[in-house]
Amino acid sequence: MELDEKVIKWANDRGIFESSDPKSQCLKTMSEAGELADAVNKNNLDEIVDAIGDIEVTLILLSKMYRLDRHECLKSAYDVISKRKGKMENGVFVKKDK
C-alpha cells in the first residue's frame, strides 16, 4: 500500500474526514508550519523531520477533502515555477515581475 493511501486509511479509521473540513485541515497545516519554523529556528533536525512529515500528512488529507491529486497539484506548481524568472536576495528567491 502506498504511503499516501496509508495516511488516508489512518484518517478514515479516526473519523477525520467525517468530523473535519477543509478549513480546519488548512488551519492544522498552518499550525504544523509554525512548528516547522520553530524547529528550523532552533536547528532541531529531529523536530524538522517531524514537522515536515506532519505538514505532508495535512496536505494529503486536505487534497483528499477536495478530491485533488496532490501530485497533480505539485506538477501544476512546478509548471509555473519552472518558467519563473527572478534572483536570489538575502538567501530567498524573489520572482521577477512580468
C-alpha positions as CSV (number, residue, x, y, z in Angstrom):
1,M,0.0,0.0,0.0
2,E,1.4,3.4,-1.0
3,L,2.2,5.7,1.9
4,D,-0.5,8.3,0.8
5,E,-3.1,5.5,1.0
6,K,-1.9,4.5,4.5
7,V,-2.3,8.1,5.6
8,I,-5.8,8.3,4.2
9,K,-6.7,5.0,5.8
10,W,-5.3,6.2,9.1
11,A,-7.5,9.3,8.8
12,N,-10.6,7.3,7.9
13,D,-10.0,5.0,10.8
14,R,-10.1,8.0,13.1
15,G,-13.1,9.7,11.6
16,I,-11.1,12.7,10.4
17,F,-13.0,13.0,7.1
18,E,-16.3,12.7,8.8
19,S,-15.7,15.2,11.6
20,S,-13.3,17.7,10.0
21,D,-13.5,20.1,7.0
22,P,-11.0,21.8,4.6
23,K,-10.9,25.0,6.7
24,S,-9.9,23.1,9.8
25,Q,-7.4,21.0,7.9
26,C,-5.8,24.1,6.4
27,L,-5.5,25.6,9.9
28,K,-3.8,22.4,11.1
29,T,-1.4,22.8,8.2
30,M,-0.6,26.3,9.3
31,S,-0.1,25.2,12.9
32,E,2.4,22.5,11.7
33,A,4.2,25.1,9.6
34,G,4.6,27.2,12.7
35,E,6.2,24.1,14.4
36,L,8.5,23.7,11.4
37,A,9.6,27.4,11.7
38,D,10.3,26.9,15.4
39,A,12.3,23.8,14.7
40,V,14.3,25.5,12.0
41,N,14.9,28.4,14.3
42,K,16.3,26.0,16.9
43,N,18.1,24.0,14.3
44,N,16.5,20.8,15.7
45,L,16.7,18.3,12.9
46,D,14.5,15.7,14.6
47,E,11.7,18.2,15.0
48,I,12.3,19.5,11.5
49,V,11.8,16.0,10.1
50,D,8.7,15.5,12.3
51,A,7.2,18.9,11.2
52,I,7.8,18.3,7.5
53,G,6.1,14.9,7.9
54,D,3.2,16.4,9.7
55,I,2.7,19.0,7.1
56,E,2.7,16.4,4.4
57,V,0.0,14.4,6.2
58,T,-2.2,17.5,6.5
59,L,-1.7,18.3,2.8
60,I,-2.6,14.7,1.8
61,L,-5.8,15.0,3.9
62,L,-6.6,18.4,2.5
63,S,-6.2,17.3,-1.1
64,K,-8.4,14.2,-0.4
65,M,-11.1,16.5,1.0
66,Y,-11.1,18.4,-2.2
67,R,-10.8,15.3,-4.3
68,L,-7.5,16.6,-5.8
69,D,-4.4,14.5,-6.7
70,R,-1.7,16.1,-4.6
71,H,0.9,15.1,-7.2
72,E,-1.1,16.9,-9.9
73,C,-1.1,20.0,-7.5
74,L,2.7,19.7,-7.3
75,K,3.0,19.3,-11.1
76,S,0.8,22.4,-11.6
77,A,3.0,24.5,-9.2
78,Y,6.2,23.2,-10.9
79,D,4.9,24.0,-14.3
80,V,4.6,27.7,-13.1
81,I,7.8,28.0,-11.2
82,S,9.9,26.2,-13.8
83,K,9.3,29.2,-16.1
84,R,9.7,31.8,-13.4
85,K,12.4,34.4,-13.6
86,G,14.0,36.1,-10.7
87,K,17.0,36.3,-8.4
88,M,18.3,35.5,-5.0
89,E,18.2,38.2,-2.4
90,N,19.3,37.6,1.2
91,G,19.1,33.9,0.7
92,V,15.5,34.0,-0.7
93,F,14.4,33.6,-4.4
94,V,12.4,36.7,-5.4
95,K,10.4,36.3,-8.5
96,K,10.7,39.0,-11.2
97,D,7.6,40.9,-12.1
98,K,6.2,40.1,-15.6
